[in-house]
Amino acid sequence: MGKSDLLKDSMKSGLDGLLSSTKKSPQKKEATPLKTEKEPAVHCNFVIDKSVHTRMKFLAIEKNMSLRDIVNEAMKEYLEKNGK
């Protein structure tokens, strides 16, 4: 199965394919779990070139990551590179 087939299959589910469950899966409790504060997320809407979106989606599929994680990682690297 080629990359285009993977992309087509992942996009067939429409908006549902982009959404993930908010339910937490049951996990075993550790004796003393480390508390790590998760940074709050914000929703933003922006327009990007279709070719960039397609390339990012392929990358997300290859790395078994969400598009959100890919974009967050790219933005963090950009900020580090530019000293912000």
Contact map, one row per residue, 1 for C-alpha under 8 A:
111011000000000000000000000000000000000000000000000000000000000000000000000000000000
111111000000000000000000000000000000000000000000000000000000000000000000000000000000
111111100000000000000000000000000000000000000000000000000100000000000000000000000000
011111110000000000000000000000000000000000000000000000000000000000000000000000000000
111111111000000000000000000000000000000000000000000000000000000000000000000000000000
111111111100000000000000000000000000000000000000000000000000100000000000000000000000
001111111110000000000000000000000000000000000000000000001100100000000000000000000000
000111111111000000000000000000000000000000000000000000000000000000000000000000000000
000011111111100000000000000000000000000000000000000000000000000000000000000000000000
000001111111100010000000000000000000000000000000000000000000000000000000000000000000
000000111111110010000000000000000000000000000000000000000000000000000000000000000000
000000011111110010000000000000000000000000000000000000000000000000000000000000000000
000000001111111110000000000000000000000000000000000000000000000000000000000000000000
000000000011111111000000000000000000000000000000000000000000000000000000000000000000
000000000000111111100000000000000000000000000000000000000000000000000000000000000000
000000000000111111110000000000000000000000000000000000000000000000000000000000000000
000000000111111111110000000000000000000000000000000000000000000000000000000000000000
000000000000011111110000000000000000000000000000000000000000000000000000000000000000
000000000000001111111000000000000000000000000000000000000000000000000000000000000000
000000000000000111111100000000000000000000000000000000000000000000000000000000000000
000000000000000000111111000000000000000000000000000000000000000000000000000000000000
000000000000000000011111000000000000000000000000000000000000000000000000000000000000
000000000000000000001111100000000000000000000000000000000000000000000000000000000000
000000000000000000001111110000000000000000000000000000000000000000000000000000000000
000000000000000000000011111000000000000000000000000000000000000000000000000000000000
000000000000000000000001111100000000000000000000000000000000000000000000000000000000
000000000000000000000000111110000000000000000000000000000000000000000000000000000000
000000000000000000000000011111000000000000000000000000000000000000000000000000000000
000000000000000000000000001111101000000000000000000000000000000000000000000000000000
000000000000000000000000000111111000000000000000000000000000000000000000000000000000
000000000000000000000000000011111000000000000000000000000000000000000000000000000000
000000000000000000000000000001111100000000000000000000000000000000000000000000000000
000000000000000000000000000011111110000000000000000000000000000000000000000000000000
000000000000000000000000000000011111000000000000000000000000000000000000000000000000
000000000000000000000000000000001111100000000000000000000000000000000000000000000000
000000000000000000000000000000000111110000000000000000000000000000000000000000000000
000000000000000000000000000000000011111000000000000000000000000000000000000000000000
000000000000000000000000000000000001111100000000000000000000000000000000000000000000
000000000000000000000000000000000000111110000000000000000000000000000000000000000000
000000000000000000000000000000000000011111000000000000000000000000000000000000000000
000000000000000000000000000000000000001111100000000000000000000000000000000000000000
000000000000000000000000000000000000000111110000000000000000000000000000000000000000
000000000000000000000000000000000000000011111000000000000000000000000000000000000000
000000000000000000000000000000000000000001111100000000000000000000000000000000000000
000000000000000000000000000000000000000000111110000000000000000000000000000000000000
000000000000000000000000000000000000000000011111000000000000000000000000000000000000
000000000000000000000000000000000000000000001111100000000000000000000000000000000000
000000000000000000000000000000000000000000000111110110000000000000000000000000000000
000000000000000000000000000000000000000000000011111110000000000000000000000000000000
000000000000000000000000000000000000000000000001111111000000000000000000000000000000
000000000000000000000000000000000000000000000000111111100000000000000000000000000000
000000000000000000000000000000000000000000000001111111110000000000000000000000000000
000000000000000000000000000000000000000000000001111111111000000000000000000000000000
000000000000000000000000000000000000000000000000011111111100000000000000000000000000
000000000000000000000000000000000000000000000000001111111110000000000000000000000000
000000000000000000000000000000000000000000000000000111111111000000100100000000000000
000000100000000000000000000000000000000000000000000011111111100000100000000000000000
001000100000000000000000000000000000000000000000000001111111110000000000000000000000
000000000000000000000000000000000000000000000000000000111111111000000100000000000000
000000000000000000000000000000000000000000000000000000011111111111100100000000000000
000001100000000000000000000000000000000000000000000000001111111111000000000000000000
000000000000000000000000000000000000000000000000000000000111111110000000000000000000
000000000000000000000000000000000000000000000000000000000011111110000000000000000000
000000000000000000000000000000000000000000000000000000000001111111000000000000000000
000000000000000000000000000000000000000000000000000000000001111111101100000000000000
000000000000000000000000000000000000000000000000000000000001100111111100000000000000
000000000000000000000000000000000000000000000000000000011001000011111110000000000000
000000000000000000000000000000000000000000000000000000000000000001111111000000000000
000000000000000000000000000000000000000000000000000000000000000011111111100000000000
000000000000000000000000000000000000000000000000000000010011000011111111110000000000
000000000000000000000000000000000000000000000000000000000000000000111111111000000000
000000000000000000000000000000000000000000000000000000000000000000011111111100000000
000000000000000000000000000000000000000000000000000000000000000000001111111110000000
000000000000000000000000000000000000000000000000000000000000000000000111111111000000
000000000000000000000000000000000000000000000000000000000000000000000011111111100000
000000000000000000000000000000000000000000000000000000000000000000000001111111110000
000000000000000000000000000000000000000000000000000000000000000000000000111111111000
000000000000000000000000000000000000000000000000000000000000000000000000011111111100
000000000000000000000000000000000000000000000000000000000000000000000000001111111111
000000000000000000000000000000000000000000000000000000000000000000000000000111111111
000000000000000000000000000000000000000000000000000000000000000000000000000011111111
000000000000000000000000000000000000000000000000000000000000000000000000000001111111
000000000000000000000000000000000000000000000000000000000000000000000000000000111111
000000000000000000000000000000000000000000000000000000000000000000000000000000111111
